[in-house]
Amino acid sequence: MPSSRSRSTRETVLDVDVCAIGSGSGGLCVTSIATATRMSCVLIERAAMGGDCLNGGCVPSKALLAAGNAAAAVRRAREFGVQATLRGISSAQVYRHVREIVATIAPHDSQETYEGYGATVIREDARFVGPRELVAGPYRVRAKWFFIATGARPAIPPIPGLESAAYLTNETIFELKSLPRHLVIVGAGPIGVEMAQAHRRLGAKVTLIEQATMLPAEDPELVLHLRGVLSAEGVEIVEHATVVGVAAQSNRVAVTMSSGGKPRVVRGSHLLVATGRKTEVAGLGLEHAGVEYSARGVTVDRHLRTTNPHVYAVGDVVGVGQLSHLAVHHGCVAFANAVHGADAEVANDAVPRVVYTDPELAQVGLTEREAREAQHEVHALRRSYDMNDRAVTDRVPVGGVKVVVDAAGRILGAGIVGAHAGEVIQTWALAIRAGLDVQAVAGLIAPYPTIGYSNRQVAESFAGPVPLIKYWPRRKSRKPAPQN
């Protein structure tokens, strides 16, 4: 238990081993490890427990996508000889479903749960007042180690008229009471693309606007498959378009863009801004703690240590990756380095990312373009989903597996677009993390028929079955039988 004493009628001092600031994935990871090892720990959260992932990101977005997928399954049922009719979609029930999913998962991240683990949870703003001291409401917290895990917020671009329009972000779109009639989305990154498909499948008209190209960080070859699916479903995708103004018009919003050098106005019922995220450090008083930061986020070294050796930063706040599972990895790495004196580094080359559309798009390591830019000798291996028997039986033949290796078969990266890509990519994430080469994956005994069987097949295409010999056990030499 943390030691405490009253300095005045309004302040309590807590002397603890660990203080985590932020209850998203990274902060909860640190708190879980600290309490499991019987260390005294304070967890500070000024907003909702669970952070962005639970309240405005992973959980509600995947719940809404699941609702859209259910509607799509009914529409496709006749392909399997099943006669089904989509008689309607209830906005109230869709959003009730989303809220129920969030409520089901929320207890895992709740204040009561972490207090039950032994942490002291403070629901206040935190502000450093010294290198190893901060204040949070009526508390003054002193700790051996601090972990900043304050995450990120939606980045709002300086578009004229936007502030006067009732725009949505991922933090507010799930608060709607009815489904949009026409959703205009600015930004075709993962959030924008996922919300475009979910709402289109639930019956909304959708216009998706992107200044560059859709999912610009992903392999264009893989994105091409997904773009085709979205377009076929009726999502209007406008690329290379710059939004130059937004205006509210009674119950509608008018978005003016410049596309191909020509002005165009799109009028919708709702506007979603999904143009990225910015780190959340305002008001933390980092200058009082000697912690450097920039517009990108808190400055850390390869061990996630800040410029103050007693302060570490994890998750979105460091400005790299911005993935919930990466934040958990950060928490483990930072805790090991801070508390146990480890020399662990973040496994940046083995962090998978997934766009949870249908089909999903997953990537780990380098894309082909990134590998070539790094001057690797690149071999791009491909296996189409229409050559996978399970994909054929399930009628999901769109997409495929693409693996980038060097001349020796070292895996540089892998990308998958297709059904269950987020599951199938895990083989390649493990292979990269464990330093396995492509021949090792070719030797995998994969169950048939599965989508994941494509991993073995694409690996075999590197040099055929011959390289597998090095993974087979050699027969022990035997002495010749004595001759009579």
C-alpha positions in Angstrom: 0.0 0.0 0.0 1.3 3.5 -0.7 2.3 5.6 2.3 0.3 8.7 2.8 0.2 11.7 5.2 -1.9 14.8 5.3 0.1 18.0 4.5 -3.0 20.2 4.9 -6.8 19.8 4.9 -6.7 19.7 1.1 -3.7 17.7 0.1 -2.6 14.0 0.6 0.9 12.9 -0.2 1.3 9.4 -1.8 4.8 7.9 -1.9 4.7 4.9 -4.3 6.9 2.8 -6.5 5.0 3.3 -9.8 2.7 6.0 -11.1 1.0 5.6 -14.5 -0.7 8.6 -16.1 -3.5 7.5 -18.4 -5.7 4.4 -18.3 -5.5 3.4 -22.0 -3.8 0.1 -23.0 -0.3 1.3 -22.1 -1.1 2.7 -18.6 -3.3 -0.3 -17.7 -0.5 -2.7 -18.8 2.0 -0.9 -16.5 -0.5 -0.9 -13.6 -1.3 -4.6 -14.1 2.4 -5.6 -13.9 3.1 -3.3 -11.0 0.2 -4.6 -8.9 0.9 -8.3 -9.9 4.4 -7.9 -8.5 3.1 -6.3 -5.3 4.5 -2.9 -6.0 2.7 0.2 -4.8 1.1 1.9 -7.7 -1.0 5.0 -8.5 -3.1 5.2 -11.7 -4.3 8.6 -12.8 -7.1 9.1 -15.3 -8.9 12.4 -15.9 -11.5 11.0 -18.4 -13.1 7.7 -19.0 -11.3 4.5 -17.9 -10.1 2.4 -20.7 -8.9 5.2 -22.9 -9.6 5.7 -26.6 -9.6 2.0 -27.5 -12.6 1.2 -25.3 -14.5 4.4 -25.6 -13.9 5.8 -29.1 -11.7 3.4 -31.0 -11.1 -0.3 -31.3 -14.2 -1.6 -29.4 -17.1 0.6 -30.7 -15.7 0.7 -34.2 -15.4 -3.1 -34.5 -18.9 -3.4 -33.0 -20.3 -1.1 -35.7 -18.4 -3.0 -38.3 -19.8 -6.2 -37.0 -23.3 -4.8 -37.5 -22.5 -3.8 -41.0 -21.0 -7.2 -41.7 -24.2 -8.9 -40.4 -26.3 -6.8 -42.9 -23.8 -7.7 -45.7 -24.1 -11.4 -44.8 -27.9 -11.3 -45.3 -27.5 -9.6 -48.7 -25.1 -12.4 -49.8 -27.0 -15.3 -48.4 -28.5 -16.4 -51.7 -24.9 -17.1 -52.9 -25.0 -20.1 -50.5 -28.5 -21.2 -51.5 -30.0 -19.5 -48.4 -33.1 -17.4 -49.0 -32.9 -14.4 -46.7 -34.3 -10.9 -47.0 -33.0 -7.8 -45.3 -36.2 -6.3 -44.1 -34.7 -3.3 -42.5 -32.0 -1.9 -40.2 -32.9 -0.3 -36.8 -30.7 2.6 -35.9 -31.7 2.3 -32.2 -30.8 -1.4 -32.1 -27.5 -0.9 -34.0 -26.4 1.7 -31.4 -27.8 -0.4 -28.6 -25.6 -3.2 -29.8 -22.5 -0.9 -29.8 -23.2 0.3 -26.3 -23.8 -3.2 -25.1 -20.4 -4.4 -26.4 -18.6 -1.4 -24.8 -20.5 -2.1 -21.5 -19.5 -5.8 -21.6 -15.8 -5.0 -22.0 -15.7 -1.9 -19.8 -15.4 -3.8 -16.4 -12.1 -5.2 -17.6 -10.7 -1.7 -17.5 -12.8 -0.2 -14.7 -11.6 1.7 -11.6 -13.1 -1.0 -9.4 -11.1 -3.7 -11.2 -7.8 -1.9 -10.8 -8.5 -0.9 -7.2 -9.2 -4.6 -6.7 -5.7 -5.4 -8.0 -4.3 -3.0 -5.4 -3.8 0.2 -7.3 -4.8 3.7 -6.1 -6.9 5.2 -8.9 -7.1 9.0 -9.0 -9.7 10.5 -11.4 -8.1 13.9 -11.8 -5.8 15.9 -14.2 -2.1 15.2 -13.5 0.6 17.9 -13.6 4.3 17.5 -12.8 5.7 19.9 -10.3 9.2 18.4 -10.2 11.4 15.6 -11.6 9.8 13.0 -9.4 6.6 14.6 -8.2 3.2 15.6 -9.6 -0.1 16.8 -8.3 -3.5 15.4 -9.2 -6.5 17.1 -7.6 -6.1 16.8 -3.8 -3.1 14.4 -4.1 0.6 14.9 -4.4 2.2 11.8 -5.9 5.9 11.0 -5.5 7.1 7.9 -7.3 10.3 6.0 -8.1 9.1 5.7 -11.7 6.5 7.5 -13.8 4.9 6.2 -17.0 3.2 8.7 -19.2 0.5 7.0 -21.2 -1.9 9.9 -22.0 -2.5 8.8 -25.6 -3.7 10.9 -28.5 -6.7 12.8 -29.7 -8.2 13.5 -33.1 -6.2 16.0 -35.1 -8.5 18.6 -36.5 -7.2 20.3 -39.7 -7.5 24.1 -40.2 -10.4 24.0 -42.7 -12.3 27.2 -43.1 -15.7 27.0 -41.6 -15.1 23.6 -39.9 -15.3 24.9 -36.3 -18.8 26.3 -36.9 -20.0 23.0 -38.4 -21.2 20.1 -36.2 -18.5 17.7 -37.3 -17.9 14.3 -35.8 -14.7 12.5 -34.8 -14.1 8.9 -33.7 -14.8 10.1 -30.2 -18.3 11.4 -30.9 -19.7 9.4 -33.9 -20.8 6.5 -31.7 -23.0 8.9 -29.7 -25.4 9.3 -32.6 -29.0 8.3 -32.1 -29.7 7.5 -35.7 -27.7 6.4 -38.7 -26.6 9.1 -41.1 -28.4 9.4 -44.4 -25.2 10.6 -46.1 -21.9 10.5 -44.3 -19.1 12.6 -45.7 -15.7 11.5 -44.4 -12.6 13.6 -44.6 -9.5 11.3 -44.4 -9.1 7.8 -45.9 -6.8 6.3 -43.2 -7.9 3.3 -41.2 -10.6 5.1 -39.2 -12.1 6.7 -42.3 -12.1 3.6 -44.4 -13.6 1.4 -41.6 -16.3 3.9 -40.9 -17.0 4.3 -44.6 -17.7 0.6 -45.1 -19.6 0.1 -41.8 -22.0 3.0 -42.6 -22.5 2.0 -46.2 -23.4 -1.5 -45.3 -25.9 -0.2 -42.8 -27.6 1.8 -45.5 -26.0 5.3 -45.5 -24.7 7.0 -48.6 -21.0 7.6 -48.1 -18.5 9.9 -49.7 -14.8 9.3 -48.7 -12.4 12.2 -49.4 -8.6 11.8 -49.2 -5.9 14.4 -50.0 -3.5 11.7 -51.1 -4.6 8.1 -51.8 -6.7 5.8 -49.7 -4.6 4.1 -46.9 -1.4 5.9 -48.1 0.8 4.0 -45.6 -0.1 0.6 -47.0 1.0 -1.4 -50.0 -0.8 0.0 -53.0 -1.1 -3.5 -54.5 -3.1 -4.6 -51.4 -5.1 -1.4 -51.2 -6.3 -1.9 -54.8 -8.3 -5.0 -53.8 -10.0 -3.1 -50.9 -10.7 -0.1 -53.0 -12.5 -2.3 -55.5 -14.7 -3.8 -52.8 -15.6 -0.5 -51.3 -16.4 1.0 -54.7 -18.5 -2.0 -55.6 -20.5 -1.6 -52.4 -21.3 2.0 -53.3 -18.7 4.0 -51.3 -17.8 7.1 -53.4 -14.0 7.4 -53.0 -12.5 10.8 -54.0 -8.7 10.8 -53.9 -6.2 13.6 -54.5 -8.8 16.1 -53.3 -8.2 19.0 -50.9 -11.1 20.2 -48.7 -11.1 24.0 -48.9 -14.2 24.8 -46.9 -17.1 23.5 -44.8 -20.4 25.2 -44.3 -23.5 24.3 -42.2 -26.7 24.5 -44.2 -29.8 24.0 -42.1 -29.7 20.2 -41.4 -26.9 19.5 -43.8 -23.2 20.2 -44.2 -21.6 21.3 -47.4 -18.0 20.3 -48.0 -16.2 22.2 -50.7 -13.1 20.5 -52.2 -10.7 21.0 -55.0 -10.4 17.8 -57.1 -8.4 17.6 -60.3 -8.1 21.4 -60.3 -11.8 21.8 -60.3 -14.1 22.9 -57.4 -16.7 20.5 -56.2 -19.3 20.6 -53.4 -20.6 17.6 -51.6 -23.6 18.0 -49.3 -24.3 15.4 -46.6 -26.2 14.9 -43.4 -23.1 14.3 -41.3 -19.4 15.0 -41.5 -16.7 12.8 -40.0 -13.2 14.2 -39.7 -10.7 11.4 -39.7 -7.4 13.1 -40.6 -5.1 11.5 -38.0 -4.3 12.0 -34.3 -2.1 14.2 -32.2 -0.5 13.4 -28.9 -2.0 14.4 -25.6 0.5 16.3 -23.4 -1.1 19.7 -22.8 -1.2 20.6 -19.1 1.1 17.8 -18.0 3.8 20.3 -16.9 6.5 18.2 -18.6 8.9 21.1 -18.4 8.9 20.9 -14.6 9.9 17.3 -14.8 12.7 17.9 -17.3 10.9 15.8 -20.0 11.4 17.0 -23.5 8.6 16.8 -26.1 7.6 18.2 -29.4 4.5 18.4 -31.6 5.1 14.8 -32.5 5.0 13.6 -28.9 7.1 12.9 -25.8 10.8 12.4 -26.7 12.0 8.9 -25.8 15.1 6.8 -26.5 15.0 3.2 -27.9 14.2 2.0 -24.4 11.2 4.4 -24.0 13.0 6.4 -21.4 12.5 10.2 -21.6 15.1 12.9 -20.9 14.2 12.3 -17.2 15.6 8.9 -16.2 12.8 8.3 -13.8 10.1 9.0 -16.4 9.1 6.7 -19.3 6.5 7.2 -22.0 4.4 4.5 -23.7 1.7 4.2 -26.3 0.3 6.8 -28.6 2.0 9.7 -26.7 5.4 8.9 -28.2 3.9 9.6 -31.6 4.9 6.2 -33.3 2.5 3.5 -34.4 -0.6 4.6 -32.3 -1.9 1.0 -31.9 -3.4 -0.4 -28.8 -1.4 -3.6 -29.0 1.8 -1.6 -29.5 0.9 0.4 -26.4 0.8 -2.9 -24.4 4.2 -3.9 -25.8 5.5 -0.5 -24.8 4.2 -0.9 -21.3 6.0 -4.3 -21.0 9.3 -2.9 -22.4 9.3 0.3 -20.4 8.4 -1.5 -17.1 11.2 -4.1 -17.6 13.7 -1.3 -18.3 12.7 1.0 -15.5 12.0 -1.4 -12.7 14.2 -4.4 -13.5 17.1 -2.6 -15.2 16.6 -4.5 -18.5 18.0 -3.3 -21.8 14.8 -4.1 -23.9 14.0 -2.2 -27.1 10.7 -1.9 -28.9 10.2 -4.5 -31.6 9.3 -2.0 -34.3 10.0 -4.4 -37.2 7.5 -6.9 -35.8 4.5 -4.8 -35.0 1.4 -5.8 -37.1 -1.3 -3.4 -38.0 -4.8 -4.2 -39.4 -7.5 -2.3 -41.1 -10.7 -4.1 -40.0 -12.7 -3.8 -43.2 -14.1 -6.7 -45.2 -11.7 -7.8 -46.6 -9.3 -7.0 -43.8 -5.9 -5.5 -44.7 -2.9 -6.4 -42.5 0.8 -5.6 -42.6 3.9 -6.3 -40.6 7.4 -5.2 -41.2 8.4 -3.5 -44.5 6.2 -3.1 -47.5 7.8 -3.9 -50.9 8.3 -0.1 -51.6 9.9 0.4 -48.2 12.2 -2.6 -48.6 13.4 -1.4 -52.0 13.9 2.1 -50.6 16.1 0.5 -47.9 18.2 -0.9 -50.8 17.4 -4.5 -50.0 17.5 -7.1 -52.8 13.8 -7.8 -52.8 11.8 -10.8 -53.8 8.0 -10.4 -53.6 6.2 -13.6 -53.0 2.4 -13.8 -53.7 -0.4 -16.2 -53.2 -3.9 -15.3 -54.3 -6.9 -16.1 -52.1 -8.7 -17.6 -55.1 -6.0 -20.3 -54.9 -6.9 -21.1 -51.3 -9.5 -23.8 -51.0 -11.0 -22.4 -47.8 -11.4 -19.0 -49.3 -13.2 -20.6 -52.2 -15.6 -22.7 -50.1 -16.4 -19.6 -48.0 -16.8 -17.5 -51.2 -14.2 -14.9 -50.1 -11.7 -15.2 -52.9 -10.7 -11.5 -53.0 -7.2 -10.7 -52.0 -4.1 -12.6 -51.2 -0.8 -12.9 -49.2 2.3 -11.0 -50.2 5.6 -11.6 -48.5 8.8 -9.6 -49.0 12.1 -11.4 -48.5 15.8 -10.8 -49.3 18.0 -13.0 -51.4 18.7 -15.3 -48.5 15.1 -15.7 -47.6 15.1 -13.4 -44.6 11.5 -12.1 -44.1 11.5 -8.3 -44.4 7.7 -7.9 -44.3 4.3 -9.3 -45.1 1.0 -7.9 -46.2 -2.4 -9.6 -46.5 -5.6 -8.4 -47.9 -8.5 -10.8 -47.5 -10.7 -12.6 -45.0 -9.2 -12.9 -41.5 -6.1 -11.1 -42.5 -5.6 -9.9 -39.0 -5.4 -13.5 -37.8 -3.3 -14.8 -40.7 -0.7 -12.1 -40.4 0.3 -13.3 -36.9 2.4 -16.1 -38.4 4.6 -13.6 -40.1 4.7 -11.3 -37.1 6.0 -14.2 -35.0 8.5 -15.3 -37.7 10.0 -11.8 -37.9 10.1 -11.4 -34.1 11.8 -14.8 -33.8 14.3 -14.2 -36.6 12.9 -17.1 -38.7 13.4 -17.2 -42.4 10.8 -18.0 -45.1 11.9 -21.6 -45.3 10.8 -22.1 -41.6 7.3 -21.0 -42.5 7.4 -23.3 -45.6 8.0 -26.1 -43.1 4.9 -25.2 -41.0 2.4 -28.0 -40.7 -0.7 -25.9 -41.4 -4.2 -27.4 -41.0 -6.2 -27.8 -44.2 -8.4 -26.3 -45.3 -7.7 -22.9 -43.6 -7.1 -19.4 -44.9 -3.8 -19.6 -43.0 -2.7 -22.5 -45.3 -1.8 -19.8 -47.8 1.2 -18.8 -45.5 2.8 -22.1 -46.1 2.0 -22.0 -49.8 3.5 -18.6 -50.4 6.6 -19.5 -48.4 7.1 -22.6 -50.5 7.1 -20.5 -53.6 10.5 -18.9 -52.6 12.5 -21.9 -53.7 10.2 -24.9 -53.7 10.3 -27.7 -51.2 14.1 -28.3 -51.4 15.0 -25.7 -48.7 12.8 -27.6 -46.3 15.5 -30.3 -46.1 17.5 -28.1 -43.7 14.6 -28.3 -41.2 14.3 -32.1 -41.3 16.1 -34.1 -38.7 19.0 -36.1 -40.0 19.0 -39.8 -39.6 21.6 -41.0 -37.1 24.4 -43.1 -38.7 24.0 -46.8 -38.1 26.8 -49.3 -37.9 26.3 -52.0 -40.6 24.8 -55.2 -39.3 27.4 -57.9 -38.6 27.7 -60.4 -41.4 27.5 -64.1 -40.5 
